[in-house]
Amino acid sequence: TQDTTAPTEPEPEDDWFTAVVAAAVETEAYVLKNKDMPTSFTILGQTYTRAQFFYITSSAVVAINEGTTAVKPEIPTLNEPQNPQETVSPGSVELTEIIDLAERAVKFCVNNGQAPNYMNSSLGGIHYLESIYFYCKNLQFYSENGRLPNTCGVSLWSITTGTYVEGKATFGYDYSA
């Protein structure tokens, strides 16, 4: 008799999405604990840069909104932004803007081959690293509630990391050190 084995099945795409959400939840916790953003992210054994993780998390928000979480996006090679800036006034953005920001982020990355220096929002320019944190917070909420939040808070990255000093500009500061 001949031994037969089951054919190897490709990983279901929803495993990808589940792993992305888990990575976002872990990243949010990391930022809260360490007051910094990791320099790389591993999802299902594959390592991604900050720029790619920005793309992945913004794509996940778009996918949730569109109900297409079963589709793994193609992850482009992306450069880091050259001059991250922040001009945001801390506050909250509503769900429609959360989705709009995510859609524009995905398009920017695809069209420019890099992550943006900042995301232009109704509250001002959201620093690139604060943008990653922003998407992680949205995905963390999704992991607990099965939906995107109605609002999500935004702050200066310098406040999130504890490097903000009243009256001193922090634009262009290299937070990766």
HUUR-V252812 format. One record per residue. BURIAL is 1 if it has 9 or more other ideal C-beta (glycine too) atoms within 8 Angstrom, else 0. D_FIRST is the distance of its C-alpha to the first C-alpha in Angstrom with 2 decimals. Layout:
BURIAL&D_FIRST, BURIAL&D_FIRST
This chain:
0&0.00, 0&3.72, 0&6.57, 0&9.40, 0&12.98, 0&16.01, 0&18.31, 0&21.31, 0&24.25, 0&27.71, 0&30.13, 0&32.01, 1&35.57, 0&37.03, 1&35.71, 1&37.98, 1&40.94, 0&40.48, 1&40.44, 1&43.57, 1&45.41, 1&44.49, 1&45.77, 1&48.96, 1&49.53, 0&49.09, 1&51.42, 1&54.09, 0&54.03, 1&54.20, 1&57.24, 0&58.96, 0&58.47, 0&59.06, 1&61.41, 0&59.49, 1&56.55, 0&53.47, 0&53.24, 0&49.49, 1&46.85, 1&43.11, 1&40.91, 0&37.13, 0&37.45, 0&39.65, 0&43.32, 1&46.05, 1&49.78, 1&52.51, 1&53.05, 1&49.40, 1&49.39, 1&52.57, 1&50.76, 1&47.64, 1&49.74, 1&52.08, 1&49.14, 1&47.69, 1&51.05, 1&51.05, 1&47.49, 1&48.48, 1&51.50, 0&49.57, 0&46.68, 0&44.21, 1&42.70, 0&39.16, 0&39.99, 0&39.94, 0&42.91, 0&42.85, 0&44.70, 1&47.28, 0&48.67, 1&52.04, 0&55.12, 1&57.03, 1&60.37, 0&63.31, 0&66.02, 1&64.86, 1&67.80, 1&68.66, 0&71.52, 1&70.09, 0&72.20, 1&70.06, 0&69.20, 0&66.49, 1&64.93, 0&63.73, 1&60.30, 0&61.30, 1&62.36, 1&59.28, 1&57.17, 0&59.64, 1&59.61, 1&55.80, 1&55.70, 1&58.42, 1&56.71, 1&53.47, 0&55.51, 1&57.64, 1&54.71, 0&53.06, 0&56.40, 0&57.75, 0&54.80, 1&56.11, 1&56.79, 1&60.36, 1&63.16, 1&63.82, 1&63.07, 0&66.12, 1&66.47, 0&69.29, 1&70.05, 1&70.24, 1&67.93, 1&65.05, 1&64.14, 1&60.74, 1&59.49, 1&61.00, 1&59.09, 1&55.75, 1&56.91, 1&58.04, 1&54.59, 1&53.01, 1&55.46, 1&54.53, 1&50.80, 1&51.52, 1&53.40, 1&50.52, 1&48.09, 0&50.35, 0&51.53, 0&48.97, 0&51.67, 1&53.98, 1&57.35, 0&60.51, 0&62.26, 1&61.41, 0&63.87, 1&64.64, 1&66.67, 1&67.81, 1&65.14, 1&67.93, 1&68.38, 1&64.66, 1&64.58, 0&67.94, 1&69.64, 1&72.06, 0&75.75, 0&78.28, 0&80.30, 0&78.21, 0&76.07, 1&72.46, 0&71.46, 0&69.44, 0&68.74, 0&65.58, 1&63.57, 0&60.64, 0&62.45
